[in-house]
Amino acid sequence: MGIRKYPAGPRVYIDLDGTLADFEASYRRHGHEPAIYKKLAGAYYQLDPIEGAIEAVDSLSRVGLHTWVLSKLPSGNPYSATEKLLWVRRHLPSLADRVILSPDKGCVGAAGDFLIDDRPDWANADAFRGTVIPFKGDWRQTLEEITQALSADKGPIEPGVVLRG
């Protein structure tokens, strides 16, 4: 396959469950507590996209931001990695080869990058070197926060900064 070369410029890393995929609606629909549901075979593949998520990823790509899915695997579910990869192929095929599964979200990214995550206090996200944008369920607001951060005249955003809505 060779060495891949990616475009320069900011990257956007997006968490999967709770940010792109509606984990909460799914566990409630199936009548399970989250701690039980995340361990079930099939749990991650059957998640529905969060409203506006697919369109938001398309928007990020159109403005030239190199977009990745960055997701933590739950312990106790040996199927979750495959299911998350299949979910991305099904709903976001343009990102099928840009998925990172890691227990440590602080080990990726650079100062100019963004991490969008519904749980920025988990998986060492506070060590992310770029800007962490807490996802609050509204993709329109999230895209506005990225736009504001990119157009700020304040110079580079400090590493580990968490944008507040």
Secondary structure, DSSP 8 states (H G I E B T S, - for coil): -------SS-EEEE-SBTTTB-HHHHHHHTT--HHHHTTSTTTTTT--B-TTHHHHHHHHHHTT-EEEEEE---TT-TTHHHHHHHHHHHH-GGGTT-EEE-S-GGGS--TT-EEEES-TTSTTGGG-SSEEEE--S-HHHHHHHHHHHHH-TT-S--TT-B---
